Amino acid sequence: MSPRPDLSWILNDLVTAPHARHAVLLSADGLQVAASEGVDRDLADKVSALASGVQALSRNGAEFVGSGDTAWQQTMVSYKGGFLFVIAAAQGSFLAASAGSEVDISAYGYRMTKAVERLGAELAVAPRQRA
């Protein structure tokens, strides 16, 4: 198995946006792949579990939104002090990011989408193999 490339640089770039806070790249099964500076292991584990659950619930709500082939793309959760964004990143991965309440939601969502596009297949995470 080849080592994964260090993707923290793109997450660090993402959190330079005005009012951005943190970013974590996750595998489809909710394991941290990379994190921006300032995200320690404990926080990354909490965010991984939270974002994995939010993404799974959101994905299962597709039938309510449209036809059976409606694919989940992004979920945003609003808190009093800011926002949590969970966005599809590539096959087998997704990106969780946070920002303060002053963030321009549209601009930050666009920036997250562009970050995912820039990395393309580099963000793809292969499913875990059972040992």
C-alpha positions in Angstrom: 0.0 0.0 0.0 1.5 3.3 -1.0 1.5 6.2 1.5 -1.1 8.9 1.1 0.1 12.3 -0.1 0.1 15.1 2.5 -3.1 17.0 1.7 -3.0 19.4 4.7 -1.6 22.2 2.4 -5.0 22.5 0.6 -6.9 22.5 3.9 -4.6 25.1 5.3 -5.2 27.2 2.1 -9.0 26.7 2.5 -9.0 28.1 6.1 -7.2 31.3 5.0 -10.6 32.5 3.7 -12.1 35.3 5.8 -13.8 33.8 9.0 -12.8 30.3 8.1 -11.7 28.1 11.1 -11.0 24.5 10.4 -11.0 21.8 7.7 -10.8 18.0 7.8 -10.7 15.6 4.9 -12.5 12.3 5.7 -12.7 8.9 4.1 -16.2 7.6 3.4 -16.2 5.6 6.6 -15.4 8.7 8.7 -11.7 8.4 9.2 -9.5 11.5 9.2 -7.2 11.6 6.1 -5.9 15.2 6.6 -6.6 18.2 8.7 -5.7 21.9 8.7 -3.4 23.4 11.2 -4.9 23.8 14.6 -6.9 20.6 14.4 -5.5 18.2 16.9 -6.3 14.5 16.9 -9.1 14.7 19.5 -10.9 17.5 17.6 -10.3 15.6 14.3 -11.9 12.5 15.7 -14.9 14.4 17.0 -15.4 16.2 13.7 -14.9 12.9 11.8 -17.7 11.2 13.7 -20.0 14.2 13.5 -19.4 14.9 9.8 -19.7 11.2 9.0 -23.1 11.1 10.7 -24.3 14.3 9.1 -23.2 13.2 5.7 -25.0 9.8 6.1 -28.2 11.4 7.3 -28.1 14.0 4.5 -27.4 11.4 1.9 -30.4 9.3 3.1 -32.7 12.4 2.7 -32.2 12.5 -1.1 -35.5 10.8 -1.7 -37.3 13.7 0.0 -35.5 16.2 -2.2 -35.9 14.5 -5.6 -35.9 11.3 -7.6 -34.1 8.2 -6.6 -31.0 9.2 -8.4 -30.6 12.5 -6.5 -27.0 12.5 -5.2 -25.9 14.3 -2.0 -23.5 17.1 -2.5 -23.3 19.3 0.5 -24.8 19.9 4.0 -24.6 23.0 6.0 -25.4 23.2 9.7 -25.9 26.6 11.3 -24.9 27.3 14.9 -25.1 30.5 16.9 -21.4 31.1 16.5 -20.8 29.8 13.0 -21.3 27.0 10.4 -20.3 23.5 9.7 -20.1 22.5 6.0 -19.8 18.9 4.8 -19.2 18.5 1.1 -18.5 15.6 -1.2 -14.9 15.7 -2.1 -14.1 12.7 -4.4 -15.1 9.1 -4.6 -14.7 7.7 -1.2 -14.1 11.0 0.7 -15.7 14.2 1.9 -14.6 17.5 3.3 -15.8 19.0 6.6 -15.0 22.7 7.2 -16.1 25.3 9.7 -16.4 29.1 9.7 -17.6 31.9 11.9 -21.0 33.4 11.6 -19.7 36.3 9.6 -18.5 34.1 6.7 -19.9 34.8 3.3 -21.6 31.4 2.9 -21.8 31.5 -0.9 -18.2 32.5 -1.3 -16.9 29.9 1.2 -19.0 27.2 -0.4 -17.6 28.1 -3.8 -14.1 28.1 -2.4 -14.6 24.6 -1.0 -15.9 23.4 -4.3 -12.9 24.9 -6.1 -10.5 23.3 -3.7 -12.1 19.9 -4.3 -11.9 20.4 -8.1 -8.2 21.5 -7.9 -7.2 18.3 -6.2 -9.5 16.1 -8.3 -8.4 12.4 -8.1 -5.8 13.2 -5.5 -8.6 13.4 -2.9 -10.0 10.0 -3.8 -9.6 7.6 -0.8 -9.6 3.9 -1.5 -11.9 1.9 0.7 -10.2 0.2 3.7 -9.1 -3.3 3.2 -9.8 -5.8 6.0 -6.6 -7.3 7.4 
